[in-house]
Amino acid sequence: MSETIAMRPIGIIHSPFTTLEGMPIQPGGAREVLGQVVLDADLAPALADVDGFSHVYLLYCFHQSTGFKTTVTPYLDDTPRGLFATRAPKRPNPIGLSVVEVVSVAGNVLTVRGIDVLDGTPLLDIKPYAPAFDAPAGPVRSGWLDGRKDAVAATRSDARFVTANEGAGRE
């Protein structure tokens, strides 16, 4: 498929993380970190009713990410894995996804908790987290991530975020 899809950022995500190195690798490692999502002013009405949700998905562009490899060694593992079995930021389409807690909405500014992205990250979309729709019924498998939940809070990014190292994982 060679079709190009054009998207434009709808806002900017602000966080305390001004460099890639040392950032949390998932929202679980940034549970108490506050950030702000500043939408384009003309989109402020789109935030109506967002404060009725406890959490939202932020979809964004890994704007500091270039290139990708089909196999990476993720942060929480020593085994090379297929790129699509990881959350590595170096992807064919560098799109990120985070579930964050809604703290407040004021005008075109959404304040969130649990932000794990670089300050200045371009926002592509916001979607409400709805457990009735989003939490699968029945048993859920986490593949190679099973048993690694506790390691997320203590794991931080390193040079793999900014180099062409084959271990450019985000787990």
C-alpha positions in Angstrom: 0.0 0.0 0.0 1.5 3.3 -1.0 -1.3 5.7 -0.2 -0.3 8.7 1.9 -2.5 9.8 4.8 -2.1 13.4 6.0 -2.9 14.4 9.5 -2.3 17.7 11.4 -1.7 18.0 15.1 -4.7 19.4 17.0 -2.6 20.6 19.9 0.5 20.1 22.0 1.2 17.9 25.0 3.2 19.5 27.8 5.0 17.5 30.4 8.0 17.9 32.7 10.1 15.6 30.4 12.2 17.9 28.3 14.6 15.2 27.1 14.0 11.7 25.9 16.5 10.1 28.1 15.2 9.2 31.6 11.5 9.5 30.8 9.1 6.9 32.1 8.4 4.3 29.4 4.7 3.9 30.1 2.0 5.8 32.1 2.5 3.2 34.8 5.9 4.8 35.5 4.4 8.3 35.7 1.3 7.7 37.7 1.5 11.0 39.6 3.1 13.1 36.9 0.9 16.1 35.8 0.8 17.4 32.3 -1.3 19.7 30.1 -2.8 19.1 26.7 -3.3 22.4 25.0 -5.7 22.1 22.0 -5.9 24.6 19.2 -8.2 27.3 20.5 -10.9 26.7 17.9 -11.2 23.1 19.2 -12.0 24.1 22.8 -15.7 23.2 22.4 -14.6 19.6 21.6 -13.5 19.2 25.2 -17.1 19.6 26.4 -18.1 16.7 28.6 -14.6 15.2 28.8 -14.5 16.0 32.5 -17.2 13.4 32.9 -14.7 10.7 32.1 -12.0 9.5 34.6 -9.5 8.7 31.8 -8.9 9.4 28.2 -6.6 8.1 25.5 -4.1 10.5 24.0 -3.0 9.7 20.5 0.1 11.5 19.5 3.1 11.6 17.2 6.5 10.4 18.4 8.0 13.5 16.8 11.5 12.8 17.8 11.5 9.3 16.5 13.0 8.4 13.1 13.4 5.1 11.4 12.3 1.7 12.7 13.4 -2.0 12.8 11.0 -4.9 12.4 12.6 -6.6 15.5 13.5 -4.8 18.7 14.7 -5.7 22.1 12.2 -4.0 24.5 13.0 -2.4 27.8 11.4 -5.1 29.9 13.0 -8.0 28.1 16.3 -9.3 26.8 14.8 -11.2 23.8 14.4 -9.6 20.4 10.6 -9.2 19.7 8.6 -8.4 16.6 8.0 -4.6 16.5 4.2 -5.0 16.6 4.4 -7.1 19.8 6.0 -4.0 21.5 5.3 -0.4 22.1 8.6 0.8 20.7 8.4 4.5 19.5 10.4 3.8 16.4 7.6 2.6 14.1 6.6 2.8 10.4 4.0 5.4 11.6 5.3 6.9 14.8 2.0 7.0 16.6 1.9 6.9 20.4 -1.0 6.0 22.7 -1.3 6.7 26.4 -4.2 6.3 28.9 -4.2 9.3 31.3 -6.4 10.4 34.1 -8.5 13.5 33.5 -7.8 16.1 36.3 -9.6 19.1 34.8 -10.7 20.9 31.7 -10.5 24.7 31.3 -11.1 26.3 27.9 -8.8 24.6 25.5 -6.6 23.1 28.2 -6.9 19.5 29.5 -4.9 18.8 32.6 -4.0 15.1 33.0 -2.2 12.8 35.5 0.0 9.9 34.4 1.6 11.6 31.4 4.7 9.8 30.0 5.5 11.8 26.9 8.1 14.3 25.8 7.2 18.0 26.4 6.1 19.5 23.1 4.7 16.3 21.6 2.1 16.9 18.9 -1.4 15.7 19.8 -3.4 13.8 17.1 -6.6 13.0 18.9 -8.3 12.4 22.3 -10.8 9.6 22.9 -12.6 8.7 26.1 -11.7 5.6 28.0 -14.8 3.5 28.4 -14.3 0.3 30.3 -17.6 -1.1 28.9 -16.2 -0.8 25.4 -12.4 -1.1 26.0 -12.0 -3.8 28.6 -12.3 -7.2 26.9 -14.5 -9.8 28.5 -13.0 -13.1 29.5 -9.3 -14.0 29.8 -6.8 -11.6 28.5 -3.2 -12.5 27.6 -0.2 -10.1 27.6 2.2 -12.3 25.7 5.8 -11.8 26.7 4.8 -8.9 29.0 3.1 -11.3 31.5 4.8 -11.0 34.9 6.5 -7.7 34.1 3.9 -5.2 35.4 5.9 -4.2 38.5 9.0 -3.4 36.5 7.2 -0.6 34.5 7.2 1.9 37.4 10.9 1.7 37.9 12.0 1.6 34.2 13.1 4.7 32.4 14.1 5.4 28.8 17.7 5.5 27.8 19.8 6.1 24.7 17.6 3.6 22.8 15.0 6.3 22.4 17.4 8.6 20.5 19.8 6.2 18.8 19.4 3.7 16.0 20.1 0.9 18.5 18.1 -2.2 17.7 16.7 -2.2 21.3 14.5 0.8 20.7 11.7 -0.5 22.9 9.1 1.3 25.0 7.9 -1.5 27.3 
